[in-house]
Amino acid sequence: MTSDMTAAGRGGRGKAVRIRRATARDGKRLTGLVRNSRAYQGPYEPMVAGYRVGPDYIETHSVHVAVGEDDAVLGFYALVLSPPELDLMFVSDAAQGLGIGRGLVQHMAGEARRAGITAVRVVSHPPAEGFYRSVGAQRCGTVRANPPAVMWDRPELIIPIPSAW
């Protein structure tokens, strides 16, 4: 499913954004977004240093990408359907604060609803917990560090998926 939204461009002017299903050809751009994210600099960098969003991952999961008018990748998410989990969600550094993340979460909720899912688990990057809570996620626990892959505890949240009205 493709969705259109408007990002709250800087200076008050909105820009058209399209959310579409990712294709295998998007893999390199999505990998670049993950590896170059400012959110994963410093102590968090080792977690994404070798990360790859490959064609097999894109074909296996519900991966959707937000693109601008110039087809620039603004963000993406990956929804694992069984068990339901928001496995990845990234917004490009340049698109932070424009509503792209909220649009991606809304789109993800629609995809989950169509799949009959009533709640989606999120194991959050610690600095992103506030964002997830602002879009309705509820904290339900903590996932403990798992060295050497993950060196820090992470918040575990649930995003309730309301049924269609």
TORPA-4810 file (N, C-alpha, C, O; in nm, 3 decimals):
<nodes>
NODE_1_0.084_-0.118_0.000_0.000_0.000_0.000_0.089_0.124_0.000_0.187_0.132_0.074_M
NODE_2_0.053_0.220_-0.083_0.125_0.348_-0.090_0.039_0.454_-0.024_-0.083_0.457_-0.044_T
NODE_3_0.102_0.540_0.054_0.030_0.649_0.122_0.102_0.778_0.092_0.223_0.781_0.072_S
NODE_4_0.025_0.886_0.090_0.082_1.019_0.075_0.061_1.095_0.204_-0.039_1.078_0.273_D
NODE_5_0.158_1.181_0.235_0.147_1.267_0.352_0.222_1.395_0.320_0.291_1.404_0.219_M
NODE_6_0.210_1.492_0.405_0.284_1.616_0.390_0.374_1.632_0.512_0.328_1.623_0.625_T
NODE_7_0.502_1.656_0.486_0.596_1.681_0.595_0.593_1.829_0.627_0.580_1.912_0.537_A
NODE_8_0.605_1.861_0.753_0.602_2.002_0.797_0.737_2.065_0.769_0.820_2.078_0.860_A
NODE_9_0.760_2.104_0.646_0.889_2.160_0.605_0.931_2.278_0.691_0.847_2.346_0.751_G
NODE_10_1.058_2.301_0.697_1.110_2.413_0.774_1.058_2.542_0.713_1.052_2.555_0.590_R
NODE_11_1.022_2.637_0.797_0.966_2.762_0.748_0.817_2.753_0.722_0.758_2.845_0.666_G
NODE_12_0.755_2.640_0.763_0.610_2.628_0.754_0.558_2.573_0.622_0.437_2.550_0.611_G
NODE_13_0.641_2.552_0.523_0.595_2.501_0.394_0.601_2.350_0.394_0.706_2.291_0.420_R
NODE_14_0.488_2.286_0.365_0.484_2.141_0.363_0.542_2.085_0.234_0.538_2.149_0.129_G
NODE_15_0.595_1.965_0.244_0.651_1.897_0.128_0.584_1.761_0.116_0.558_1.694_0.216_K
NODE_16_0.557_1.721_-0.007_0.491_1.594_-0.032_0.586_1.479_0.001_0.704_1.480_-0.035_A
NODE_17_0.531_1.380_0.071_0.605_1.261_0.108_0.519_1.141_0.070_0.398_1.141_0.095_V
NODE_18_0.581_1.041_0.012_0.509_0.919_-0.025_0.568_0.804_0.055_0.690_0.791_0.064_R
NODE_19_0.483_0.721_0.113_0.527_0.600_0.182_0.487_0.483_0.094_0.369_0.466_0.060_I
NODE_20_0.586_0.404_0.057_0.563_0.291_-0.033_0.637_0.168_0.018_0.727_0.178_0.102_R
NODE_21_0.598_0.054_-0.033_0.666_-0.071_0.000_0.809_-0.063_-0.052_0.831_-0.022_-0.166_R
NODE_22_0.904_-0.100_0.029_1.044_-0.102_-0.014_1.064_-0.218_-0.111_0.994_-0.319_-0.106_A
NODE_23_1.161_-0.201_-0.199_1.199_-0.307_-0.292_1.344_-0.344_-0.264_1.415_-0.274_-0.192_T
NODE_24_1.386_-0.456_-0.320_1.524_-0.502_-0.302_1.623_-0.394_-0.344_1.732_-0.383_-0.287_A
NODE_25_1.587_-0.314_-0.442_1.677_-0.208_-0.491_1.698_-0.098_-0.387_1.792_-0.020_-0.399_R
NODE_26_1.612_-0.089_-0.285_1.626_0.013_-0.181_1.729_-0.026_-0.075_1.767_0.058_0.007_D
NODE_27_1.774_-0.149_-0.074_1.858_-0.201_0.033_1.980_-0.116_0.064_2.008_-0.088_0.181_G
NODE_28_2.053_-0.074_-0.037_2.175_0.005_-0.012_2.142_0.138_0.052_2.213_0.183_0.142_K
NODE_29_2.035_0.204_0.006_1.999_0.334_0.064_1.952_0.318_0.208_1.983_0.402_0.292_R
NODE_30_1.877_0.212_0.237_1.830_0.190_0.374_1.946_0.155_0.465_1.952_0.201_0.579_L
NODE_31_2.039_0.074_0.415_2.158_0.042_0.492_2.236_0.168_0.524_2.282_0.186_0.637_T
NODE_32_2.252_0.256_0.427_2.323_0.382_0.448_2.256_0.468_0.553_2.322_0.530_0.635_G
NODE_33_2.123_0.471_0.551_2.049_0.548_0.650_2.076_0.496_0.791_2.096_0.574_0.884_L
NODE_34_2.077_0.364_0.806_2.104_0.303_0.937_2.247_0.334_0.982_2.269_0.383_1.093_V
NODE_35_2.342_0.306_0.899_2.483_0.319_0.937_2.527_0.464_0.961_2.619_0.489_1.038_R
NODE_36_2.461_0.559_0.895_2.502_0.699_0.907_2.417_0.780_1.003_2.435_0.902_1.013_N
NODE_37_2.327_0.717_1.073_2.237_0.787_1.165_2.314_0.851_1.281_2.394_0.785_1.347_S
NODE_38_2.290_0.980_1.304_2.351_1.048_1.419_2.310_0.983_1.550_2.385_0.988_1.648_R
NODE_39_2.191_0.923_1.553_2.143_0.860_1.676_2.232_0.743_1.720_2.230_0.703_1.836_A
NODE_40_2.310_0.690_1.627_2.396_0.576_1.658_2.543_0.613_1.651_2.627_0.530_1.615_Y
NODE_41_2.575_0.735_1.686_2.715_0.775_1.696_2.761_0.753_1.840_2.680_0.730_1.930_Q
NODE_42_2.890_0.762_1.860_2.944_0.746_1.995_2.931_0.603_2.043_2.962_0.510_1.969_G
NODE_43_2.884_0.584_2.166_2.882_0.450_2.224_2.788_0.354_2.151_2.804_0.232_2.162_P
NODE_44_2.690_0.406_2.077_2.594_0.320_2.006_2.644_0.275_1.868_2.585_0.185_1.808_Y
NODE_45_2.750_0.336_1.818_2.797_0.310_1.682_2.828_0.163_1.652_2.794_0.117_1.543_E
NODE_46_2.890_0.088_1.743_2.921_-0.052_1.709_2.799_-0.136_1.673_2.811_-0.233_1.598_P
NODE_47_2.683_-0.101_1.723_2.564_-0.182_1.694_2.526_-0.177_1.547_2.473_-0.275_1.494_M
NODE_48_2.550_-0.064_1.479_2.507_-0.052_1.339_2.624_-0.052_1.241_2.602_-0.046_1.120_V
NODE_49_2.746_-0.060_1.291_2.864_-0.049_1.203_2.860_-0.149_1.088_2.893_-0.112_0.975_A
NODE_50_2.823_-0.270_1.112_2.818_-0.370_1.006_2.678_-0.407_0.963_2.657_-0.506_0.893_G
NODE_51_2.580_-0.328_1.007_2.440_-0.362_0.979_2.409_-0.350_0.831_2.461_-0.262_0.763_Y
NODE_52_2.325_-0.440_0.782_2.287_-0.439_0.641_2.139_-0.468_0.629_2.088_-0.564_0.688_R
NODE_53_2.069_-0.386_0.552_1.929_-0.411_0.517_1.932_-0.469_0.376_1.933_-0.396_0.277_V
NODE_54_1.934_-0.600_0.369_1.951_-0.667_0.240_1.820_-0.698_0.171_1.713_-0.690_0.231_G
NODE_55_1.829_-0.735_0.043_1.709_-0.769_-0.035_1.626_-0.881_0.029_1.503_-0.878_0.024_P
NODE_56_1.694_-0.980_0.089_1.621_-1.090_0.152_1.539_-1.041_0.270_1.426_-1.085_0.290_D
NODE_57_1.594_-0.948_0.350_1.521_-0.891_0.463_1.400_-0.813_0.413_1.290_-0.826_0.467_Y
NODE_58_1.419_-0.733_0.310_1.311_-0.650_0.254_1.199_-0.738_0.199_1.082_-0.705_0.214_I
NODE_59_1.234_-0.848_0.136_1.133_-0.936_0.078_1.060_-1.018_0.185_0.945_-1.055_0.165_E
NODE_60_1.126_-1.045_0.297_1.068_-1.129_0.402_0.974_-1.051_0.493_0.875_-1.106_0.541_T
NODE_61_1.004_-0.923_0.517_0.928_-0.844_0.614_0.851_-0.731_0.546_0.873_-0.700_0.429_H
NODE_62_0.763_-0.670_0.622_0.685_-0.556_0.573_0.770_-0.430_0.592_0.762_-0.363_0.694_S
NODE_63_0.850_-0.399_0.491_0.941_-0.284_0.496_0.883_-0.176_0.406_0.853_-0.199_0.288_V
NODE_64_0.867_-0.057_0.463_0.812_0.057_0.389_0.905_0.176_0.403_0.967_0.197_0.507_H
NODE_65_0.914_0.254_0.296_1.007_0.366_0.290_0.931_0.495_0.261_0.840_0.497_0.178_V
NODE_66_0.970_0.602_0.330_0.915_0.736_0.303_1.013_0.807_0.211_1.131_0.818_0.240_A
NODE_67_0.961_0.854_0.098_1.045_0.924_0.001_0.986_1.062_-0.026_0.865_1.083_-0.023_V
NODE_68_1.076_1.156_-0.054_1.036_1.292_-0.087_1.006_1.305_-0.235_1.013_1.208_-0.311_G
NODE_69_0.974_1.427_-0.274_0.939_1.455_-0.414_1.053_1.418_-0.509_1.027_1.380_-0.623_E
NODE_70_1.176_1.427_-0.464_1.293_1.396_-0.546_1.336_1.250_-0.531_1.446_1.214_-0.574_D
NODE_71_1.253_1.166_-0.470_1.277_1.025_-0.444_1.388_1.002_-0.340_1.438_0.891_-0.328_D
NODE_72_1.425_1.107_-0.266_1.522_1.091_-0.158_1.458_1.012_-0.045_1.341_1.035_-0.011_A
NODE_73_1.533_0.920_0.014_1.482_0.841_0.126_1.484_0.928_0.251_1.588_0.978_0.292_V
NODE_74_1.366_0.945_0.311_1.352_1.026_0.431_1.345_0.940_0.556_1.377_0.987_0.666_L
NODE_75_1.304_0.815_0.541_1.294_0.725_0.654_1.235_0.592_0.610_1.191_0.577_0.496_G
NODE_76_1.233_0.496_0.703_1.172_0.367_0.672_1.142_0.294_0.802_1.193_0.327_0.909_F
NODE_77_1.057_0.191_0.789_1.032_0.103_0.902_1.024_-0.040_0.850_0.999_-0.064_0.732_Y
NODE_78_1.047_-0.135_0.941_1.032_-0.276_0.911_0.943_-0.338_1.018_0.977_-0.336_1.137_A
NODE_79_0.832_-0.391_0.976_0.737_-0.457_1.065_0.750_-0.608_1.047_0.726_-0.660_0.937_L
NODE_80_0.787_-0.677_1.153_0.787_-0.823_1.153_0.648_-0.864_1.197_0.599_-0.817_1.300_V
NODE_81_0.583_-0.950_1.120_0.443_-0.984_1.148_0.426_-1.093_1.254_0.326_-1.094_1.325_L
NODE_82_0.523_-1.184_1.265_0.505_-1.292_1.361_0.637_-1.326_1.429_0.729_-1.375_1.365_S
NODE_83_0.646_-1.299_1.559_0.553_-1.221_1.640_0.564_-1.073_1.602_0.670_-1.028_1.557_P
NODE_84_0.456_-0.997_1.621_0.453_-0.858_1.576_0.554_-0.769_1.648_0.549_-0.753_1.770_P
NODE_85_0.646_-0.713_1.569_0.748_-0.625_1.626_0.791_-0.522_1.523_0.811_-0.553_1.406_E
NODE_86_0.806_-0.399_1.568_0.866_-0.295_1.486_1.017_-0.316_1.499_1.078_-0.272_1.597_L
NODE_87_1.074_-0.383_1.402_1.213_-0.426_1.410_1.310_-0.312_1.382_1.413_-0.300_1.448_D
NODE_88_1.278_-0.228_1.285_1.362_-0.114_1.249_1.274_0.006_1.222_1.165_-0.006_1.167_L
NODE_89_1.320_0.123_1.262_1.259_0.248_1.219_1.366_0.355_1.227_1.424_0.380_1.332_M
NODE_90_1.391_0.417_1.113_1.491_0.523_1.104_1.434_0.638_1.023_1.362_0.618_0.925_F
NODE_91_1.467_0.759_1.064_1.437_0.881_0.989_1.571_0.948_0.962_1.654_0.959_1.052_V
NODE_92_1.591_0.992_0.839_1.720_1.055_0.805_1.743_1.176_0.895_1.649_1.242_0.938_S
NODE_93_1.869_1.203_0.922_1.903_1.317_1.007_1.843_1.446_0.952_1.794_1.529_1.029_D
NODE_94_1.845_1.464_0.820_1.795_1.586_0.757_1.643_1.600_0.770_1.590_1.710_0.760_A
NODE_95_1.573_1.489_0.791_1.426_1.491_0.798_1.373_1.484_0.941_1.252_1.477_0.961_A
NODE_96_1.462_1.486_1.040_1.419_1.483_1.180_1.331_1.604_1.210_1.362_1.715_1.167_Q
NODE_97_1.224_1.584_1.284_1.138_1.694_1.328_1.036_1.738_1.226_0.967_1.838_1.247_G
NODE_98_1.023_1.667_1.114_0.928_1.706_1.010_0.799_1.625_1.010_0.712_1.646_0.926_L
NODE_99_0.786_1.532_1.103_0.666_1.449_1.109_0.679_1.318_1.033_0.582_1.243_1.024_G
NODE_100_0.796_1.289_0.979_0.816_1.165_0.903_0.799_1.044_0.995_0.732_0.948_0.957_I
NODE_101_0.858_1.047_1.113_0.847_0.935_1.206_0.702_0.907_1.244_0.659_0.792_1.246_G
NODE_102_0.627_1.013_1.274_0.485_0.995_1.307_0.408_0.935_1.190_0.324_0.847_1.208_R
NODE_103_0.438_0.982_1.070_0.373_0.927_0.951_0.405_0.781_0.931_0.319_0.702_0.893_G
NODE_104_0.531_0.744_0.955_0.570_0.604_0.942_0.500_0.517_1.047_0.457_0.406_1.016_L
NODE_105_0.489_0.566_1.170_0.420_0.489_1.274_0.272_0.473_1.238_0.216_0.365_1.256_V
NODE_106_0.209_0.577_1.189_0.068_0.567_1.147_0.052_0.465_1.035_-0.041_0.385_1.035_Q
NODE_107_0.143_0.471_0.939_0.138_0.375_0.828_0.156_0.232_0.880_0.084_0.141_0.840_H
NODE_108_0.255_0.214_0.969_0.281_0.083_1.027_0.157_0.031_1.100_0.124_-0.087_1.090_M
NODE_109_0.090_0.119_1.173_-0.031_0.078_1.246_-0.138_0.030_1.148_-0.209_-0.067_1.177_A
NODE_110_-0.152_0.098_1.035_-0.248_0.054_0.934_-0.212_-0.082_0.876_-0.300_-0.166_0.857_G
NODE_111_-0.085_-0.104_0.850_-0.041_-0.235_0.799_-0.066_-0.344_0.903_-0.112_-0.453_0.869_E
NODE_112_-0.036_-0.315_1.030_-0.059_-0.411_1.137_-0.208_-0.442_1.150_-0.247_-0.558_1.163_A
NODE_113_-0.290_-0.340_1.146_-0.435_-0.358_1.156_-0.486_-0.449_1.043_-0.565_-0.541_1.068_R
NODE_114_-0.440_-0.424_0.920_-0.483_-0.506_0.806_-0.439_-0.652_0.823_-0.503_-0.743_0.770_R
NODE_115_-0.330_-0.674_0.896_-0.281_-0.810_0.921_-0.348_-0.874_1.042_-0.316_-0.987_1.078_A
NODE_116_-0.441_-0.801_1.106_-0.511_-0.856_1.223_-0.433_-0.846_1.353_-0.465_-0.915_1.450_G
NODE_117_-0.332_-0.762_1.356_-0.248_-0.746_1.475_-0.308_-0.640_1.567_-0.355_-0.536_1.520_I
NODE_118_-0.308_-0.667_1.697_-0.368_-0.574_1.794_-0.264_-0.496_1.874_-0.298_-0.398_1.941_T
NODE_119_-0.137_-0.538_1.869_-0.030_-0.468_1.940_0.102_-0.503_1.875_0.123_-0.615_1.828_A
NODE_120_0.193_-0.405_1.873_0.325_-0.424_1.813_0.431_-0.393_1.918_0.429_-0.287_1.982_V
NODE_121_0.523_-0.485_1.936_0.634_-0.468_2.030_0.743_-0.382_1.967_0.769_-0.390_1.847_R
NODE_122_0.806_-0.300_2.050_0.921_-0.219_2.009_1.028_-0.232_2.117_1.004_-0.205_2.234_V
NODE_123_1.147_-0.275_2.075_1.263_-0.268_2.164_1.339_-0.146_2.115_1.405_-0.149_2.010_V
NODE_124_1.330_-0.039_2.191_1.372_0.093_2.146_1.520_0.122_2.171_1.579_0.077_2.268_S
NODE_125_1.576_0.199_2.080_1.704_0.265_2.104_1.677_0.358_2.222_1.581_0.435_2.216_H
NODE_126_1.756_0.355_2.329_1.721_0.433_2.448_1.683_0.580_2.422_1.585_0.627_2.481_P
NODE_127_1.756_0.655_2.337_1.715_0.794_2.315_1.582_0.810_2.241_1.526_0.920_2.239_P
NODE_128_1.531_0.704_2.179_1.407_0.713_2.102_1.282_0.681_2.185_1.170_0.692_2.135_A
NODE_129_1.299_0.642_2.310_1.183_0.604_2.391_1.080_0.717_2.398_0.960_0.691_2.387_E
NODE_130_1.123_0.839_2.417_1.029_0.951_2.426_0.946_0.967_2.300_0.826_0.995_2.308_G
NODE_131_1.008_0.948_2.184_0.932_0.955_2.059_0.824_0.847_2.058_0.707_0.878_2.032_F
NODE_132_0.860_0.723_2.086_0.761_0.615_2.083_0.648_0.639_2.181_0.532_0.611_2.151_Y
NODE_133_0.680_0.689_2.298_0.574_0.720_2.395_0.484_0.832_2.343_0.364_0.832_2.371_R
NODE_134_0.540_0.927_2.268_0.460_1.038_2.214_0.363_0.992_2.106_0.267_1.063_2.075_S
NODE_135_0.386_0.874_2.048_0.295_0.822_1.946_0.207_0.711_2.002_0.145_0.636_1.926_V
NODE_136_0.201_0.699_2.135_0.107_0.607_2.197_0.165_0.478_2.252_0.091_0.397_2.307_G
NODE_137_0.295_0.457_2.239_0.354_0.335_2.293_0.355_0.340_2.445_0.365_0.446_2.506_A
NODE_138_0.344_0.222_2.504_0.344_0.211_2.649_0.461_0.122_2.691_0.481_0.014_2.636_Q
NODE_139_0.536_0.168_2.790_0.651_0.091_2.837_0.600_-0.033_2.909_0.508_-0.026_2.990_R
NODE_140_0.661_-0.148_2.877_0.620_-0.273_2.942_0.737_-0.349_3.002_0.718_-0.453_3.064_C
NODE_141_0.859_-0.297_2.985_0.972_-0.367_3.043_1.104_-0.312_2.994_1.111_-0.204_2.934_G
NODE_142_1.209_-0.389_3.020_1.345_-0.354_2.980_1.410_-0.480_2.924_1.402_-0.587_2.984_T
NODE_143_1.474_-0.465_2.809_1.551_-0.575_2.752_1.696_-0.550_2.793_1.755_-0.448_2.759_V
NODE_144_1.751_-0.644_2.866_1.886_-0.630_2.921_1.992_-0.636_2.812_1.972_-0.696_2.706_R
NODE_145_2.104_-0.574_2.838_2.218_-0.575_2.747_2.255_-0.718_2.712_2.237_-0.810_2.792_A
NODE_146_2.308_-0.734_2.590_2.348_-0.865_2.542_2.484_-0.853_2.473_2.494_-0.864_2.351_N
NODE_147_2.590_-0.830_2.554_2.723_-0.811_2.494_2.765_-0.934_2.415_2.726_-1.045_2.451_P
NODE_148_2.843_-0.920_2.311_2.901_-0.796_2.262_2.812_-0.722_2.163_2.843_-0.610_2.124_P
NODE_149_2.699_-0.784_2.121_2.615_-0.719_2.019_2.552_-0.589_2.069_2.558_-0.487_2.001_A
NODE_150_2.493_-0.593_2.187_2.426_-0.475_2.243_2.480_-0.456_2.385_2.468_-0.544_2.470_V
NODE_151_2.539_-0.340_2.407_2.609_-0.315_2.533_2.526_-0.237_2.635_2.578_-0.202_2.740_M
NODE_152_2.399_-0.211_2.607_2.318_-0.130_2.697_2.177_-0.188_2.707_2.130_-0.255_2.615_W
NODE_153_2.112_-0.161_2.819_1.972_-0.200_2.836_1.886_-0.114_2.744_1.919_0.001_2.715_D
NODE_154_1.774_-0.173_2.697_1.685_-0.101_2.607_1.541_-0.108_2.657_1.498_-0.211_2.709_R
NODE_155_1.465_0.003_2.641_1.325_0.001_2.681_1.243_-0.089_2.588_1.262_-0.090_2.466_P
NODE_156_1.154_-0.166_2.648_1.060_-0.247_2.572_0.924_-0.180_2.582_0.876_-0.149_2.691_E
NODE_157_0.861_-0.158_2.467_0.732_-0.089_2.462_0.634_-0.168_2.377_0.672_-0.256_2.300_L
NODE_158_0.508_-0.136_2.394_0.400_-0.192_2.313_0.323_-0.076_2.251_0.285_0.018_2.319_I
NODE_159_0.301_-0.085_2.119_0.216_0.012_2.051_0.081_-0.057_2.029_0.073_-0.152_1.951_I
NODE_160_-0.024_-0.011_2.099_-0.156_-0.072_2.075_-0.205_-0.034_1.935_-0.187_0.079_1.890_P
NODE_161_-0.267_-0.129_1.869_-0.322_-0.107_1.735_-0.475_-0.111_1.748_-0.534_-0.218_1.757_I
NODE_162_-0.539_0.007_1.750_-0.686_0.007_1.764_-0.751_-0.050_1.641_-0.700_-0.037_1.530_P
NODE_163_-0.866_-0.115_1.661_-0.940_-0.169_1.547_-0.996_-0.052_1.465_-1.016_0.058_1.517_S
NODE_164_-1.021_-0.078_1.340_-1.079_0.025_1.253_-1.219_0.060_1.305_-1.289_-0.024_1.361_A
NODE_165_-1.256_0.182_1.284_-1.387_0.226_1.334_-1.493_0.187_1.243_-1.610_0.216_1.269_W
</nodes>
